[in-house]
Amino acid sequence: MRINIDQLQFILDTFGDITYKDETKERMSYEESLRNTVKEAKLADEYDVDAIALGEHHCEEHSVSSPETVLTALSLVTKNITLGTGVTVLSSDDPVRLYERFATIDALSNGRAQMMIGRGAYTESFPLFGYDLRDYNELFEEKIALLNELIKNEPVTWKGNLTQSLDHVQVYPKLEKKLDVVVGVGGTPESIVRVAKYNFPVVLAISGGDPARFKPFVDLYHRTTHELGKPPQSVGMHSLGVIAETDEEVKEIAWDYIKATIDRVSKERGGAPMKREHFEYEVNNGAYFVGSPETVAQKIAHMIPAVGVQRFNLVYSVGGQLQKHRFQTIRLYGEKVIPRVKKLLKEGINRN
């Protein structure tokens, strides 16, 4: 893989997990947790992180159910960082409303909005907004097609089946440029080919195992894009991570938070609790980016060419965590990890 250091992007992702207070370790209120999400984005901006992405969830352990509302607030208190989602559940949203909200954020932020859409690994939004899960695939197929028309900034004529029909409708605010849209996928050939068809950049959600096993999907994406005669687009990966000053310190922090999250999801889906040996495997050889700045940087620098990605999304808030631990991960990621990754990759290029 040919690496262009200047084109790499380093991003922070959060699902808006409810934070815990540093002093008492009590769970924060939703209001305080949301306000701290704004502080986290401001800190990421100060440390020159390329983008922050807010996940959409509608459940008890997450505070961000309306990421666009939070991004609107961020547009007014940050300067350079790209403001995105990770992901917006397109299947249970209205593409017209979605376009309007993101076009508004883009205007307020001087062109820094980025919409990452997906089908949704969590499906709580479907019954909440009146959608039938039996239409899971069809909803996404139709809505991504409609959104693709809307972002062209021209009047849209559209015959809907599961969506509204439009007759030469211009959607506002109309932007001077095309809205930045990325698609998040779990990693199936069908999903990869669909994204290539629309020529959107893609981000692979890699939650376990050796990330390099996703390389065939990256190759499929680029091959399909080329065969369709479309310009190349970037591919990214998104994985869990916690960073602290030392490897010994961070492992104990991450074990508590990641295990709690994995156990909860596993229980909901009929699985077993996480064992310590599985956690250690993921930290040492798999998809958890847990460690000191040097350890995490070395792993990212290895995985970027191994998977074939141009952007790396670190999910920094898994399990809620004490607020100080979230601030620490953000600071170390921007201050030490990102510069170190770039240096390691540059050294590798020069050796070759």
C-alpha positions in Angstrom: 0.0 0.0 0.0 1.3 3.4 -0.9 0.9 5.8 2.0 0.5 9.5 1.7 1.2 10.9 5.1 -0.5 14.2 4.3 -3.7 12.5 3.4 -4.1 10.4 6.6 -6.9 11.4 8.9 -7.0 10.7 12.7 -10.4 10.8 14.2 -12.1 10.4 17.6 -15.4 8.6 17.9 -17.8 8.6 20.9 -21.2 6.9 21.4 -21.9 9.5 24.1 -21.6 6.9 26.9 -22.7 8.3 30.2 -19.5 9.5 32.1 -18.6 8.9 35.7 -17.5 11.6 38.2 -13.8 11.6 39.0 -14.2 12.2 42.7 -17.1 10.0 43.7 -17.3 7.6 40.7 -21.0 8.3 40.6 -22.8 8.2 37.2 -23.3 11.7 35.8 -26.6 13.0 34.7 -27.4 13.0 31.0 -27.2 16.8 31.0 -23.7 16.9 32.5 -22.5 14.1 30.2 -23.7 16.0 27.2 -21.9 19.2 28.3 -18.8 17.2 28.8 -19.0 15.8 25.3 -18.7 19.5 24.1 -15.7 19.9 26.3 -14.1 16.7 24.8 -14.6 18.0 21.3 -13.1 21.4 22.2 -10.1 19.6 23.7 -9.7 17.4 20.5 -9.8 20.6 18.4 -7.1 22.2 20.6 -4.8 19.1 20.0 -5.4 19.1 16.2 -7.3 15.9 15.9 -8.7 15.9 12.4 -12.4 15.0 13.3 -14.8 13.9 16.0 -17.7 11.7 15.3 -20.8 11.2 17.5 -22.8 8.0 17.4 -26.6 8.0 17.5 -28.1 5.8 20.2 -31.5 5.8 21.9 -30.9 3.8 25.0 -30.2 4.1 28.7 -26.4 4.1 28.7 -25.8 6.7 26.0 -26.5 10.4 26.1 -26.3 11.3 22.4 -29.6 10.5 20.8 -29.5 13.6 18.6 -25.9 14.0 17.4 -26.7 16.8 14.9 -27.9 18.9 17.8 -24.6 18.4 19.7 -22.7 19.1 16.5 -24.5 22.4 16.0 -23.3 23.4 19.4 -19.8 22.3 18.5 -19.8 24.3 15.3 -19.8 27.4 17.4 -17.1 26.5 19.9 -14.5 24.8 17.7 -12.3 26.2 14.9 -10.7 23.5 12.8 -12.0 20.0 13.6 -14.4 18.2 11.3 -17.7 17.6 12.9 -19.3 14.2 12.1 -21.4 11.3 13.1 -20.5 7.7 13.6 -23.1 6.7 12.6 -26.3 8.4 11.8 -28.9 5.6 11.4 -30.1 6.5 7.9 -32.7 3.7 7.8 -34.8 5.2 10.6 -34.4 8.8 9.6 -35.8 11.0 6.9 -33.2 11.8 4.2 -34.6 15.2 3.5 -34.6 16.2 7.2 -31.1 14.7 7.5 -29.8 16.7 4.6 -31.3 19.9 6.1 -29.7 19.4 9.5 -26.3 18.6 8.1 -26.4 21.4 5.6 -27.2 23.8 8.5 -24.2 22.4 10.5 -22.0 22.8 7.4 -23.0 26.4 7.0 -22.5 27.3 10.7 -19.1 25.5 10.8 -17.7 27.0 7.6 -17.8 23.6 5.8 -16.7 21.3 8.5 -19.8 18.9 8.6 -19.4 15.2 7.8 -22.3 12.8 7.8 -21.4 9.1 8.4 -24.5 7.0 7.6 -25.1 3.4 8.3 -27.9 0.8 8.7 -27.4 0.6 12.4 -25.8 -2.2 14.5 -28.3 -1.3 17.2 -31.9 -1.2 16.1 -33.7 0.6 19.0 -34.4 3.5 16.7 -36.7 1.5 14.4 -39.7 0.9 16.7 -39.1 4.3 18.3 -39.7 6.1 15.1 -42.3 3.8 13.7 -40.2 1.7 11.2 -40.6 -2.0 10.7 -37.4 -4.1 11.2 -38.7 -6.4 8.4 -37.9 -3.5 6.1 -34.3 -3.2 7.4 -32.5 -3.7 4.1 -35.0 -2.0 1.9 -35.2 1.1 4.0 -31.4 1.6 3.7 -31.3 0.9 0.0 -34.0 3.4 -0.8 -32.8 6.1 1.6 -29.2 6.1 0.5 -30.4 6.4 -3.1 -32.6 9.4 -2.1 -29.8 11.0 -0.1 -27.4 10.6 -3.0 -29.8 12.7 -5.1 -30.3 15.3 -2.4 -26.6 16.1 -1.9 -26.2 17.1 -5.5 -27.8 20.4 -4.5 -30.2 20.4 -7.5 -34.0 20.0 -7.6 -35.0 16.4 -6.9 -37.8 14.4 -8.5 -38.2 11.1 -6.7 -40.8 8.3 -6.5 -40.8 6.8 -3.1 -41.9 3.5 -1.9 -40.8 3.6 1.8 -40.0 7.3 1.5 -41.8 10.4 0.4 -42.2 11.2 -3.3 -40.8 14.6 -4.5 -41.6 16.6 -7.7 -38.7 18.9 -8.7 -38.1 19.9 -5.1 -35.1 22.0 -4.0 -34.0 21.3 -0.4 -32.6 24.2 1.7 -30.3 25.5 2.9 -28.6 25.0 -0.5 -24.9 24.6 -0.2 -22.2 25.8 -2.6 -20.4 22.4 -2.3 -21.5 18.8 -2.1 -22.2 17.6 1.5 -19.5 15.4 2.8 -21.0 11.8 3.3 -19.2 8.7 4.5 -20.7 5.2 5.0 -20.0 3.1 8.0 -20.2 -0.7 7.4 -19.8 -3.9 9.5 -17.9 -5.6 6.7 -19.9 -7.7 4.2 -19.2 -7.9 0.5 -22.7 -6.6 -0.2 -22.2 -3.5 1.9 -18.8 -2.8 0.4 -20.1 -3.0 -3.2 -23.1 -0.8 -2.3 -20.8 2.0 -1.0 -18.5 1.7 -4.0 -21.6 2.1 -6.3 -22.4 5.5 -4.7 -18.7 6.4 -4.6 -18.8 7.4 -0.9 -15.8 6.9 1.3 -16.2 4.0 3.7 -15.3 3.2 7.3 -15.1 -0.4 8.5 -16.2 -1.1 12.1 -13.6 -3.5 13.4 -14.6 -4.5 16.9 -12.6 -7.7 17.4 -10.0 -10.0 15.9 -7.0 -9.2 13.8 -7.9 -6.0 11.8 -5.8 -7.2 8.9 -8.5 -9.8 8.1 -10.5 -6.8 6.7 -7.9 -6.2 4.0 -9.9 -8.2 1.4 -12.9 -5.9 1.9 -10.6 -2.9 1.3 -9.3 -4.5 -1.9 -12.9 -5.3 -3.0 -13.9 -1.7 -2.5 -11.1 -0.3 -4.5 -11.5 -2.9 -7.2 -15.2 -2.3 -7.5 -14.7 1.5 -7.6 -12.2 1.1 -10.4 -14.4 -1.3 -12.4 -17.3 1.2 -12.1 -15.0 4.0 -13.5 -15.4 6.1 -10.4 -12.6 8.2 -8.7 -10.8 6.5 -5.7 -12.1 7.3 -2.3 -10.7 6.8 1.2 -11.2 3.8 3.4 -11.1 3.9 7.2 -11.3 1.7 10.3 -12.9 2.3 13.6 -11.9 0.5 16.8 -12.0 0.8 20.6 -9.2 2.3 22.5 -8.0 3.8 25.8 -4.7 5.6 26.2 -2.8 6.4 29.4 0.8 7.2 30.3 1.9 3.6 30.9 0.8 0.2 29.6 0.3 -1.2 33.1 -2.0 1.7 34.2 -4.1 1.7 31.0 -4.8 -2.1 30.9 -6.6 -2.0 34.2 -8.6 1.1 33.2 -9.6 -0.4 29.9 -10.4 -3.8 31.3 -13.1 -2.4 33.6 -14.8 -0.3 31.0 -14.5 -2.5 27.9 -15.6 -5.6 29.8 -18.7 -3.9 31.2 -19.7 -2.8 27.7 -19.0 -6.1 26.0 -20.8 -8.1 28.7 -23.9 -5.9 28.4 -24.1 -6.3 24.6 -23.2 -10.0 24.8 -26.0 -10.6 27.4 -28.5 -8.8 25.1 -27.5 -11.1 22.3 -27.3 -14.3 24.2 -23.5 -14.5 24.5 -21.1 -15.1 27.4 -19.2 -12.6 29.5 -15.8 -11.5 28.3 -12.8 -13.4 29.8 -9.5 -11.7 30.7 -7.6 -13.8 28.2 -9.8 -12.6 25.3 -9.3 -9.0 26.4 -5.5 -9.6 26.5 -5.6 -11.1 23.0 -7.5 -8.1 21.6 -5.1 -5.7 23.2 -1.9 -7.5 22.1 -3.0 -8.9 18.7 -6.6 -7.8 17.9 -8.7 -4.7 17.6 -8.3 -2.9 20.9 -5.9 0.0 20.8 -5.1 0.1 24.5 -1.8 1.2 25.9 0.7 4.0 26.4 1.1 6.5 23.6 4.1 4.6 22.1 2.2 1.2 22.3 -0.9 2.6 20.6 1.1 4.5 18.0 3.1 1.4 17.1 -0.1 -0.6 16.6 -1.8 2.1 14.5 1.3 2.5 12.4 1.3 -1.3 11.8 -2.5 -1.5 11.0 -2.8 1.4 8.6 -0.8 -0.4 5.9 -1.8 -3.9 7.0 -5.5 -3.1 6.5 -5.0 -0.5 3.8 -6.7 2.4 5.3 -6.3 6.2 5.1 -8.2 7.2 8.2 -8.2 5.8 11.7 -11.1 6.3 14.1 -10.5 5.7 17.8 -13.6 5.0 19.9 -12.5 6.7 23.1 -15.5 6.7 25.4 -16.5 3.0 25.6 -18.0 2.0 29.0 -18.5 5.6 30.1 -15.3 5.9 32.1 -14.2 8.5 34.6 -14.2 11.9 32.9 -10.4 12.3 33.6 -9.7 9.1 31.7 -11.6 10.4 28.6 -9.8 13.7 28.7 -6.5 11.8 29.1 -7.1 9.6 26.0 -8.0 12.6 23.9 -5.0 14.6 25.0 -2.5 11.8 24.5 -4.0 10.8 21.1 -3.6 14.3 19.8 -0.4 15.3 21.5 1.6 12.1 21.3 0.0 9.3 19.3 -0.8 11.1 16.0 2.6 12.7 15.6 4.3 9.5 16.5 2.3 7.4 14.0 3.1 9.9 11.2 6.8 9.7 12.1 6.8 5.9 12.2 5.1 5.6 8.8 7.4 8.2 7.3 10.4 6.2 8.6 9.0 3.1 7.1 8.5 4.8 3.7 12.1 6.1 3.8 13.5 2.7 4.6 11.6 1.2 1.6 
